[in-house]
Amino acid sequence: MSFKTLGLSEALLKAIEKKGYSVPSPIQEKAIPRILERKDVLASAQTGTGKTAGFALPILQILSQSAPLRKRPIRSLILTPTRELAAQVLQDFKDYGEFVDLRSTVVFGGVGANPQIRTLRQGVDILVATPGRLLDLENQGALSLANVEVLVLDEADRMLDMGFLRDIKKILALLPSRRQNLLFSATFSKEIKQLANGFLHHPVMVEAAPENTTADKVDQLIYKTNKSMKTDLVVKLISEGDWQQVLIFTRTKHGANRLSEKLGKTGITSAAIHGNKSQGARTKALAGFKTGKVRVLVATDIAARGLDIPLLPHVINYELPNIPEDYVHRIGRTGRAGASGEAISIVSVDENEYVRAIEKLLGERIPTETMAGFEVTEKLHEILDKKAENKAQQQRGRQNSRNTNKPNKNTGFKKRGRR
């Protein structure tokens, strides 16, 4: 099947050809005709399956079939969980909409609102947004959602994971009752199905691949080692393998910063991205990673959601996620577009339960090896005892800090340390 058989206009086909595509992906093949039929759609599709074009192309076609409305009110709203995904979705709309008379823009937090407000006042047909900033701007009267014809919830599972359910419900209440609704999610949890039942009308369900399957071309491997040896093992793999582009996942923001600093000290150029980084810093880090100036990108799950990194060869799980589905999202960053990829997990004994949960989800065992010089010598109880001691030390430190800052009973003033 070609894009020409999907019922798309010549203007869109011209943009698709300019992008270098000729054959639609499975999700595009299934979703585009149903969206053009103005059906509500519930789609199962992971990042990297071409899902953005699966809704961007038919939305552009639907909106371009009529002349732009006066003052160009927002006619299509695409909600995404993260700033990076929002920016990428906007870029796809701009690329595919190059030859149609439609305006699109994006709003998200972490940057000043005034430039976004100025753009909105000039009129936009398509708005890509994160929920928090969208509600902020609506509360300020900077935008109206009264004319929205097509709503998209992109990566709805991640939006629920990030606690956006209340915001989503507020946004749904601001929209016209008569509209087309599209929901895209990598997984269909009970919560996702409840959300879908609340606003989708007789939806058509389309799936790009069976739920929770991983990319066929991703080679998965586990290295068992001591927790204290993880960084040295990562350095060895990257240096001796001469890996030039590696995405590494950590569980915490602090862990991402710490690992990035350690890699930098060994001569491996690295940058960390997470929620505490400014939008400018995140954009700069991602740009450097794509151009090769930054060899390693260390990220938390939320920050990496929606990153579009073509032909990424290596993903490393420095720490396994405690949610098995997140493992599927992580390794899905590699092995895209027909290219092979490698996903390596560095696992200490306290993460064995996570391995079992992931293998149960995948329905397969992940090959496991031990590298010479990095054999496991730690015992689980030793790690747990160390964690408990570290936690106790932190609690004692916080208690001491509170005691130091208590008001002096005699004077009413806070105690002050020696100068």
Secondary structure, 3 states (H helix, E strand, C coil): CCHHHHCCCHHHHHHHHHHCCCCCCHHHHHHHHHHHCCCCEEEECCCCCCHHHHHHHHHHHHHHCCCCCCCCCCCEEEECCCHHHHHHHHHHHHHHCCCCCCCEEEECCCCCCHHHHHHHHCCCCEEEECHHHHHHHHHCCCCCCCCCCEEEECCHHHHHHCCCHHHHHHHHHHCCCCCEEEEEECCCCHHHHHHHHHHCCCCEEEECCCCCCCCCCEEEEEEECCHHHHHHHHHHHHHHHCCCCEEEECCCHHHHHHHHHHHHHCCCCEEEECCCCCHHHHHHHHHHHHHCCCCEEEECHHHHCCCCCCCCCEEEECCCCCCHHHHHHHHCCCCCCCCCEEEEEEECHHHHHHHHHHHHHHCCCCCEECCCCCCCCCCHHHHHHHHHHHHHHHHHHHHHHHHHCCECCCCCCECCCCC
